[in-house]
Amino acid sequence: MISASAAVKRHRTAKPAWETNLPEFDPSWRVTSLSKTLYYFRSEVDESTCRKIASEFLIKNDRNPDRVKAAPDFAFIQIAALANLFERNLLSDSEVLSLHARITKLFDDYSIKPKRVVEVVKRTVQDNVHDLAAKFAADIDAELDTIWESPKTEFDVKTFLVKHEVSAPIAKALVDYYKPIQLELNDVLAKKDDQLVEAYQHKPKRAITSFRDAVDAVIAGCSNAVTLAKHTRAPRKRKAKPAGVVAAKVRYMRDLPELKLKSEPAEKVVGASEVWCYNHKYRKLTRYVAQDGMTLTWKGTTLQNWCPEQSGGHTIRKPGEFISAAIAMTKRPLAKAFNAIRGAVSKPTGRVSDDVLLFKVFQ
């Protein structure tokens, strides 16, 4: 009886069943032997084994088998059979060349072509501005060339900008384009640069002055368009905050068990036209009415946008009776009952505290 380690060693060194039953290869009958070997691999060796044998041979020859995963089984069977004969040194030189030719054809027919990555160049806003500025500059240059040849020719820059609806960013780009030309012409007329003076000597000073004035007019017109766009630009509209965010810091009495009252939520006041507040500590009922064209809102713990003339407060002598009757009242009956209270009307402050209950809110 053999030991366990010896059994494992024997198992590791044992050849697979298909390899032990390989047909004999007779060099004197090469064609017949090749045919028998191919037939044996086709009929007796399973497809996964053939792919494994062929893949190992491809890796040894610096080929990536993953690139030919889509190849059919018969292609791998042929290469596996020939690769096995090659490993056993049973192939002639011509047969080795045939094996490599089959491998080349396999990759030519079934190789997965790497996807071509097309880099998309994203254009920026500045690129678009630059292109449009270059287009308009070409049209303006054509007008300036006419003035260069005929100094008496006139060019209305403002009309050109309005006609072509030139935006402020493009007008600013045109200013940057013509500034160097303006500086060059000023240096010529001031004779600051001998080389520039020599370059322009074929033109009379009057023609150069007229051309410089035309360039000045282009720059001035474009600069005015930029300035006008800044002044006429509509102010940015602020994004309205949610009512819950506006009323987040408001401190008020949530309920009053003594009078069986529950406060309206503070966020409900945002956008309302009228709100009634009851100060339990001083027994004061205050009415806040929004200004014309506005709605009530909060700033911290203070009510905003209420009208001082229409708003006011009264001290309630018998809160239990008045509040109990006012709970079911709508806007007009409540205002009528409020105005019927005797006594001076106090001026409200708009501030709310822990003693103040939001009694009624009307939209």
C-alpha positions in Angstrom: 0.0 0.0 0.0 1.4 3.4 -1.0 1.5 6.5 1.2 -0.7 9.5 0.7 2.2 11.7 -0.4 3.3 9.2 -3.0 -0.3 9.0 -4.3 -0.4 12.8 -4.6 2.9 12.8 -6.4 1.8 10.0 -8.8 -1.4 11.9 -9.5 0.5 15.1 -10.3 2.9 13.3 -12.7 0.2 11.2 -14.4 -0.6 12.1 -17.9 -4.1 13.0 -19.0 -6.1 10.2 -20.6 -6.1 11.8 -24.1 -2.3 12.2 -24.0 -1.7 8.5 -23.2 -3.8 7.3 -26.1 -2.2 9.5 -28.8 -1.8 7.7 -32.1 1.8 6.9 -33.1 3.5 9.2 -35.6 5.4 7.5 -38.4 7.7 9.9 -40.1 7.8 7.7 -43.2 4.0 8.2 -43.6 3.8 11.8 -42.6 0.5 12.7 -44.4 -1.3 9.7 -42.9 0.2 10.3 -39.5 -0.9 14.0 -39.6 -4.4 13.0 -40.6 -4.7 10.4 -37.8 -3.5 13.0 -35.3 -6.0 15.7 -36.5 -8.8 13.1 -36.5 -7.9 12.0 -32.9 -8.0 15.6 -31.6 -11.2 16.2 -33.4 -13.0 13.1 -32.0 -11.3 12.2 -28.7 -10.1 15.5 -27.2 -12.8 17.8 -25.8 -13.0 21.4 -27.1 -12.0 23.1 -23.9 -8.8 21.0 -23.8 -8.0 21.9 -27.4 -8.5 25.6 -26.7 -6.2 25.3 -23.6 -3.4 23.6 -25.6 -3.7 26.1 -28.5 -3.8 29.0 -26.0 -0.7 27.9 -24.2 1.2 27.5 -27.5 0.0 31.0 -28.6 1.3 32.5 -25.4 4.7 30.8 -25.9 4.8 32.5 -29.3 4.0 36.0 -27.9 0.4 35.9 -29.1 -2.6 36.9 -27.0 -5.3 34.2 -27.1 -7.9 36.6 -25.7 -8.0 38.4 -29.0 -9.3 35.3 -30.9 -12.0 34.2 -28.4 -14.6 34.5 -31.2 -12.8 31.9 -33.4 -14.7 28.6 -33.9 -13.7 25.3 -32.2 -12.2 23.7 -35.3 -9.6 26.4 -35.7 -8.3 25.7 -32.2 -8.5 21.9 -32.8 -6.1 22.1 -35.8 -3.7 24.4 -34.0 -3.8 22.2 -30.8 -3.0 19.0 -32.8 -0.1 20.7 -34.7 1.2 22.3 -31.5 1.2 18.9 -29.8 3.3 17.5 -32.6 5.6 20.5 -32.5 6.2 20.0 -28.7 7.2 16.4 -29.5 9.6 17.5 -32.3 7.7 15.6 -34.9 7.0 18.4 -37.4 9.2 19.2 -40.4 10.3 22.7 -41.2 7.6 23.1 -43.8 5.0 21.8 -41.4 6.2 24.3 -38.7 5.8 27.1 -41.3 2.3 25.8 -42.0 1.5 25.9 -38.3 2.5 29.5 -38.0 0.6 30.3 -41.2 -2.5 28.9 -39.6 -2.0 31.0 -36.5 -1.5 34.1 -38.6 -4.7 33.4 -40.5 -6.5 32.7 -37.2 -5.6 36.2 -36.0 -6.4 37.8 -39.4 -9.9 36.3 -39.5 -11.0 36.4 -35.9 -8.9 38.9 -34.0 -10.9 41.4 -32.0 -10.0 44.8 -33.4 -9.3 47.4 -30.7 -11.9 50.1 -30.6 -10.7 53.3 -32.1 -11.1 56.1 -29.5 -12.1 59.3 -31.2 -11.1 62.2 -29.0 -13.9 64.8 -29.0 -12.5 68.3 -28.6 -15.1 70.3 -26.7 -15.3 73.9 -27.7 -15.5 76.5 -25.0 -17.5 79.7 -25.0 -14.2 81.7 -25.5 -13.6 79.6 -28.7 -17.0 80.6 -30.1 -16.4 84.3 -29.2 -13.0 84.2 -30.8 -14.4 82.7 -34.1 -17.3 85.2 -34.3 -15.0 88.1 -33.5 -12.6 87.0 -36.3 -15.6 86.8 -38.7 -16.8 90.3 -37.9 -13.2 91.6 -37.9 -12.9 90.4 -41.5 -16.0 92.4 -42.5 -14.7 95.5 -40.6 -11.2 95.1 -42.2 -12.9 95.2 -45.6 -14.5 98.6 -44.8 -11.2 99.9 -43.4 -9.3 98.8 -46.5 -11.8 101.0 -48.5 -11.0 103.9 -46.2 -7.3 103.2 -46.6 -7.6 103.5 -50.4 -10.2 106.3 -50.3 -9.8 108.4 -47.1 -13.1 110.2 -47.6 -15.1 107.0 -47.3 -17.3 106.8 -44.2 -18.0 103.8 -42.1 -20.8 103.8 -39.4 -19.6 101.3 -36.7 -22.7 101.6 -34.6 -25.0 100.7 -37.5 -22.7 97.7 -38.3 -22.8 96.4 -34.7 -26.6 96.8 -34.5 -27.2 95.2 -37.9 -25.2 92.1 -37.1 -26.4 92.0 -33.4 -22.8 91.9 -32.1 -22.9 90.9 -28.4 -20.8 92.6 -25.7 -18.2 89.7 -25.4 -17.6 89.8 -29.2 -17.4 93.6 -29.1 -14.8 93.4 -26.4 -12.8 90.9 -28.5 -12.9 93.4 -31.4 -11.5 96.1 -29.2 -8.6 93.8 -28.2 -8.1 93.0 -31.9 -7.8 96.7 -33.1 -5.9 98.1 -30.1 -2.5 97.0 -31.4 -3.3 98.6 -34.9 -4.3 101.8 -33.1 -1.0 102.0 -31.2 1.0 101.3 -34.4 -0.7 104.1 -36.3 -0.2 106.5 -33.3 3.5 105.6 -33.3 3.7 106.3 -37.1 2.1 109.7 -36.8 4.3 110.6 -33.7 7.4 109.3 -35.6 8.4 107.2 -32.6 9.6 104.2 -34.6 11.9 104.8 -37.7 11.1 101.4 -39.2 7.3 102.0 -39.0 7.7 105.5 -40.5 9.7 103.9 -43.4 7.0 101.3 -43.9 4.2 103.9 -44.2 6.2 106.5 -46.2 4.4 105.6 -49.4 1.2 107.1 -47.9 0.6 110.8 -47.2 0.1 111.8 -43.5 -3.5 112.8 -44.2 -4.4 109.3 -45.4 -2.7 107.7 -42.4 -4.6 110.1 -40.1 -7.9 109.3 -41.7 -7.2 105.6 -41.3 -6.2 106.0 -37.7 -9.4 108.0 -37.0 -11.5 105.2 -38.6 -9.7 102.6 -36.3 -10.4 104.9 -33.3 -14.1 105.0 -34.3 -14.2 101.2 -34.5 -12.7 100.9 -31.0 -14.9 103.6 -29.6 -18.0 102.0 -31.1 -17.2 98.6 -29.7 -16.3 100.0 -26.3 -19.7 101.9 -26.2 -21.5 98.6 -27.1 -19.8 96.9 -24.1 -20.6 99.7 -21.7 -24.2 99.9 -22.9 -24.7 96.2 -22.5 -23.4 96.4 -18.9 -25.9 99.2 -18.0 -28.9 97.6 -19.7 -28.3 94.1 -18.4 -31.3 93.0 -16.3 -30.4 92.2 -12.6 -30.0 88.6 -11.8 -33.2 87.1 -10.4 -32.7 85.7 -7.0 -33.8 82.2 -6.4 -36.7 82.1 -3.9 -35.9 80.3 -0.7 -38.4 77.6 0.5 -40.8 78.8 3.1 -39.3 76.3 5.6 -35.9 77.8 5.2 -37.2 81.4 5.6 -39.1 80.5 8.8 -36.4 78.3 10.2 -35.3 80.8 12.9 -38.8 82.0 14.0 -39.5 81.4 17.7 -43.2 81.3 18.6 -45.7 79.6 20.9 -46.6 76.2 19.4 -49.8 75.7 21.4 -51.8 77.2 24.3 -53.6 74.4 26.3 -55.3 77.0 28.5 -57.4 78.2 25.5 -57.2 74.9 23.6 -55.3 76.7 20.8 -52.7 75.4 18.4 -50.5 77.7 16.4 -50.4 77.9 12.7 -46.9 76.9 11.3 -44.5 79.8 10.8 -43.8 78.7 7.2 -47.5 79.2 6.3 -47.0 83.0 7.0 -44.6 83.2 4.0 -46.6 84.5 1.1 -49.7 85.2 3.2 -51.7 88.5 3.0 -52.7 88.7 6.6 -51.7 87.1 9.9 -53.2 87.4 13.5 -50.9 87.0 16.5 -52.0 86.5 20.1 -49.5 87.4 22.9 -50.6 85.3 25.8 -48.4 87.1 28.3 -50.0 90.6 27.7 -53.4 89.3 26.3 -52.8 91.2 23.1 -54.3 90.3 19.7 -52.4 91.9 16.8 -53.4 92.0 13.2 -50.7 92.3 10.4 -51.8 93.1 6.9 -49.4 92.9 4.0 -48.6 96.1 2.0 -50.2 96.5 -1.5 -48.6 94.3 -4.1 -46.6 92.4 -1.5 -46.9 89.4 0.8 -45.7 88.7 4.3 -42.4 87.0 5.0 -39.9 86.5 7.8 -36.5 87.9 8.5 -35.1 86.1 11.4 -37.9 86.3 14.1 -39.4 89.5 12.7 -42.4 89.8 10.3 -41.7 91.7 7.1 -43.7 93.6 4.4 -46.7 94.5 6.7 -48.5 97.8 6.4 -48.2 100.1 9.5 -51.5 101.9 8.6 -53.7 98.8 8.3 -52.0 96.8 11.1 -52.5 97.2 14.8 -53.2 95.5 18.2 -55.9 95.4 20.9 -55.7 94.1 24.5 -58.3 91.5 25.1 -60.0 91.8 28.5 -61.7 88.3 28.3 -59.4 86.2 26.1 -61.4 83.0 26.8 -64.6 84.3 25.4 -63.2 86.3 22.5 -60.7 83.7 21.3 -63.3 80.9 21.5 -65.7 82.9 19.3 -62.9 84.0 16.9 -61.6 80.5 16.2 -64.3 79.7 13.6 -64.3 83.2 12.1 -63.1 84.0 8.6 -61.2 87.2 7.6 -64.0 89.7 7.4 -66.0 88.7 10.6 -62.8 88.5 12.5 -61.8 92.0 11.4 -65.2 93.3 12.3 -65.1 91.8 15.8 -61.5 93.2 16.2 -62.6 96.7 15.2 -65.5 96.6 17.7 -63.1 96.3 20.6 -63.0 99.5 22.7 -59.6 101.1 23.4 -56.7 102.6 21.6 -55.1 100.6 18.9 -51.4 99.9 19.6 -48.7 100.0 17.0 -47.2 96.6 16.3 -43.4 95.9 16.0 -43.5 92.8 13.9 -41.4 90.8 16.4 -42.5 87.4 17.5 -41.4 85.6 20.7 -42.1 82.4 22.7 -45.2 84.2 24.2 -46.8 84.8 20.8 -49.1 82.3 19.1 -49.8 82.5 15.4 -53.6 82.5 15.7 -54.8 82.9 12.2 -53.2 83.1 8.7 -55.0 84.2 5.6 -53.6 83.8 2.1 
